[in-house]
Amino acid sequence: MLGKKQRALALTLALLLSLMVLPARAAGEIGVTINGTAVLYDDGYGRPFLDSAGRTQVPFRLTMESFGCDVDWNNETRSSIAEKDGIRVEVPIGKKYLLVNGKQVEMDTTAQVVNSRTYLPIRPVMEAFGASVTWDADSRLVVINTVGNLLRVHFLDVGQGDSILIDCGEIEVLIDGGNNNTGEEVVSYLNAYVDGPLEYLIATHPDADHVGGLDSVLNAFDIKEVIDSGRSADTKTYRDYWAAVQAEGCIISYDADRIIPLSPLAALSIIETGDNWDTPNDCSIVAQLTCGNIQVLFTGDMSQRVEQELLPLFGDVDILKVGHHGSATSSCTEFLSVVKPEAAVISYGLNNSYHHPAAATLQRLFNLGANVYGTGKSGTIILTTNGLTYSFNTSQVLTMTDAGA
């Protein structure tokens, strides 16, 4: 047991530590915490404030360095720049948008220079890095959290194609790899997230816009298991992919019903939809991700025919990866009425020759009240979830004006 002097010393040390951790904030002043640690603003760095749009503006350098970013300033474009984990965010002063890895994302306010200090709107900037941002009105505190976010899903911008990374701690799953000309881009992106081997590589079906880049991935990483649809194609792209699979010497399996554990709270379920459909699209591997209470459904290029005939296999989800790049031949009303997504993501290339996404598909999603995001508009989209809530790194949703002509 501690003596009186030791107890007194322990209490004194605890008090001193608490004073070091918790900054003094005047009544009504806005504070910011990042993963539970307060950002220590002062008059030298500047202090957060609400702008005319009611958005919280924070001092750029101190906030982003506290978040772990490398920061810079481009005097020519008058833009603040922050980089972390392969994500580069540029915020031009006075413009209602930011650039996430070069893609423009709209905001409803602007970055500002006040008293020679640069301030950024905190929510859109932090969400661009996949962080969750909440506001505690009672304590006037902006709460930024990444530690509790157990899982991220990256919908990569690979133009007119699909490539999705599920990153769950030390386990990563890649679903498709885009076209031949995006393979190296996919590899470069994965380098920031794959720690050790890439545990699972899923090739949903043999079309070039899904398997084209996978030979590059197979050559670049140690793959533990490839999950294939079982369908082949008489194309050089498919042959290159399959040769790379054979050369890898990894486990090869097919799309039978199974559950793949990712963490104590997360698992990926493969849903067997049959292998005897007329087209490779309809034989796409379908998978559902569960993280706590959050459900994400990945449908490859599955068409309305399969959706309708296999409705009993599906249930209510939170997020839908829209089938076949938002084509009119997918995401029928009956299917959507069963899965009822709150949010949807469409992977497509801007101004593509297929006219994706289709106006009819967008309208069916909007009729549900779903927020619809698209890589053609926002670039790479990152979904972050802690199993209870989820957020996206963009607030830029699709509208009917984004439908293919």
N, C-alpha and C positions, 0 to 999 in steps of 0.2 A: 504494500500500500504506500501511496505517496504521503510524505509529511506535509505539514502546513506550508513550509517555505517552498517545497517543490510544487504543491498545488497552486500556490500564488504565482510562481514563476510560469507554470503551464498556462494559467489563465491570462497572464500578461502577454505571453507569446501568441496565444490564440487571438487576443484582441489586436495585437500589432499586425498579424497576418491578415485578419479580416479588413483592417484599414488599408492594407496594401492592395488587396484584391478588389474591394468595392470602392468605386470613385464617388466622390461627393457630388450630388446633383442638386441644383437649386430646385425649389418647388416648381412644378410645371415644366421643367426642362426635359427634353427628349433624350432617352438613353438607348444604347444598342448593345446587345449581347450576341456573341458568336460562340455557339456550342457551350453556352453557360458562362463564358468569360466576358466581362464587361469591357468595352472599348473605352479607353481613358482619354476622352476629349478634354481639351482646355482651350483657353483663349489663343494660345499660340497656334494650335492646329486648326482651330475653328470648332464650332459646335453645331449639332444637327438642328434643323428648323423645318417648319412646314411651309411649302411654297404656295403660290396663289391657287394651284390646282388641288391643294390639300394633301400633297404627297411629301413624304419625308425626304429631305435632302441631307446628305452627310458629307463631311470632308473626304475627298477622294483618296489621297495617299494613305492616311492613317487607317482608314476603314479597310481598304483593299489589302494593305500589307498585313493587317491584323487577321485577315481572312486567309493569308498565305499566298497572295498573288505577287508576281513580279509586275511592277507598274512603270509606266513611261508616259511621255507627253509628246504628241506630234504637233509641232508649232504650225506646220503648213496647213493641216486640216483642222487645227484647234480642237484636237480630240484627246481625251484621256484614254489610256490603254492599260488593261489589266489582263494578265495571262496566268493560267493555272491548269494543270492536268490536261494539256492539249487543247484547251479552250481559250480563245483570244476574243476579248470584248473591247470594242472601240466605241466611245461615247462622245460624239461631237457636241461642242457647246452650242446651245440654242436650237438644236434640231430635235424634232419629236420622233427620233428613232435611235437605235444603237445597232452596231454591226457585230454579229456573233459568228466568228470564223468567216467573215466576209459577207455573210447574209444579213440583209436589212430586217430588223424587227422593230415594229412601231411601238411608241410609248404615248401616253396621254399627257406628258409633261416633258421638260427639257433639263439637261445639265446646265449649270450656271457658274459664273465667276462672280463672287461677292467679296469685296475688300481684298482683291488679288488672290483669293483662295478658290480652288475648284471644288464644286459640290456636285454630287451625283444623286439621282433618284434611286434609293436603295433597293426597292423591291425588284424592278425589272433587271437591274444589274446582277443582283444575287441569284435571281431565278435563272438567269442565263448560265450560271455555273451549276445549276441543278440543286441549289439550296432551297429549303423551305423557309418562307418568311411570314411571320405572324405579327400582329399588333396587339399589345396588351394595353387597352385604353385606360384602365384604372391606374396603372403605374407609368403610363406614357413611355412604354418600352417596346422597341423593335427587337423581336427574337428571331435570330438566324440560326438554323440548325442543319448540320450535316451528319453529326455523330450518330444520331438516332435513325438516320435514313439507311435502312438495312440493305436496300437494293435499288439499283438503277437500271433502266432499260433505255438504250441508246438506239434511236431510229436514225441510222446514218443517211446522210444526203449523198446518194450514189446516182443522182439523176433518175432516169427512167428505169428503176430497178428496186430490188429489196436487199437490205442488209441490216440486221438487228443484233445488237450485243446486249445480253443480259449479264450484268456484273453484280455478283452476290458475294462480297468478301473475297475469299481466295478461289472461288469457283466462277468460271465464265462460260457462257454458252453463246455461240454465234449461229444465228439463223440466216442463211444465205449470204452471198458475197458480192451482189451487184454484177455488172457487166465485166467483160475482159479489160476494158480500159479503166476500170476503177479499182482493180485488184490491189495495186500498190497503195492507193489512197486508203483502202480498208486496212491493209497491213500497218500503215503509218498510224492510223487512228488507234488500232488495237494495241500498239506498242505501249501506249500510256496506261493501259488498263490490265493487260494480261500479265499476271505475276506467276511465272513458272509455265507449266503447260496450259494449253487451251483444252479444257476438260471435254466439251461437247461441241461438235460442229454438225449442224442440221442443214441438209440440202432439201428444201421442201419439194422440188421437182426439177426436171432437167433443163428447163428453159434458160437461155443464155443470160437473161437479166437477173437470174437468181444464182446460177452456179458459175457464171463467167469469171468472177474474181476469186473463186475458192481455190483454184490451183496455186495462186500466189500465197494465199493464207496457209495452205498445206505445206508449201515449201518454206515458209517463214517461221512456223511455230511447230512445237511438239504437240501433236493432237492425240488425246487419249481415245476418243471414240467418235466415229462418224455415224450419224443416223441418216439414212437415205430413204427416199420414197419407194425405191424398187423399180422405178420407171427409167428407161434409158432413152437416148436420142441419137440419131445418126448424124451428128454434127461434130466438127472439130472441137468446139467449145466443150461439149460434154465429154468427148474422149480425153481431152486434156485434164479435165476435172477428175475423171475416173482413174486415169493413169496416176495422177498425184495421190489419190486415195490408196491405190494399190502399193505405191512406193512408200507410203507413210508407215505401213506395217502396223496400223492401229486396229482396234476393235471396230468391226463394221456391223451395224445392226440396221433393222428396218422398222417401219412405223407401226408396230404392234402396240396395243394398249400397254402403257407402263407409267410409273411415277418415278421421276428423278429427283431425289432430295438435293436441295441446294444449301439449306441451313436449317436450324431447328424450327424456323417460322416460314420457310419458303420451299416450294417444290414446283417442278414443271411436269405437267401431265401430257403425255402423248395420247391423242384421241384417234383411234383407228377408224377411218372413214371408208375403207375399202380400196382395193388396188385394181379393180376391173372396170373402172369408168372409161369412157371413150377417149378422153383427152388427158394429157399429163397434168393440165391445170386442175382437173377434178380429182386427181390422185395426190394433190398437195398434202404434205404433212401438216396436220392441224395440232396445235399445242396450246395449253392453257396454263398460265403462270399464276400461282397463288402465293401471296405474301401476307400472312396474317389474314385480315379481312378484305384485302384488295385482290381483285381478279383481273387478269389481262389475257385476252384471247388473240392468238395469232392464226391467221387463216390462209396464208400463202395466196394462191390464185384460185381458190375454190369458187365455183360458180353457184348461181341460184338453184340449179337443179339439185346439187348435193345438199345445199342448205335446206331445201324444202323436204327432201326425202329422209334426211337424218336429223330433223328437228329435235327428237327426244334426246339426242346426245348433248344438247347444249342447254345452258341455263344463264341466269342473270350474271353479267359481268360489269366491271367498272369501266374498263378501257378496251376498245376493239381496235386491232390493227386491221383496217378495212381491206377486204379481199380484192385482189387483182387491180391494185393501184387506183381504186375508186371507179372501176369500169361499171357501165350500166348493167353488165351481165352478172354482177355480184351484189350482195347486201340487199336481198329482197325484203319486202315489208314483213313477211311472216317470220323470217329469221331475226330481223331487228326487233320485232315485238317480243321475241323470246329472250334475246341476250340483253336488250335494253341498256346499251352503254351510256354512261354519263359523258364520256369523252371518246373521241376516235382519232386515229392517226392514219393519214394516207401518205404513202411513199410514192412520189412521182417526180418526173422532170418537168421543169417549167417549159411551156410551149412545145410539149411533146406531140409527135405525129398521131398518137392514138386519141388525142383529145381527152385525156384523163386529167382530173376527175370529171365524171359525167354529171351534168346538171341534175338528172333524175336521182342519182345516188346521193348527191349532196342534199337534195330536197328531202329524201327519205330520212336521212340522219338529222336534219334540222327539225323535221316533224316530231322527232323524239325528244327534242330539246338538247341534243348532244352538242358539246363544244367540239369542233372538228379542226384538227391541226394538220398541216401539210409540209413535207420537206421541200417541195417546190417553192414554197413561200417563206418558210422560216429557216431552211437549212437543216442541219442535224438537230433532232428534237430529243431531249433527255427527260424521261419520266423518272421521278424520284419518289420512293415510298418507304415509310417506316412500318407498314402493315396496318396502320390505322387511317392515315391520310395519304394523299399523294399530291404532287405538284409537277408542273412542266417548266422547262427553262424558257418558255416563251408565252406571252399572253396574246400573241397574234393568231387569231382564228381565221379559218376560211369563211368566205361569204359566197353568194351565188356569182359574184363577179369573178371568182377564181375558177369557175367551171371551164372545161376545155371548149374551145369554140366549135 
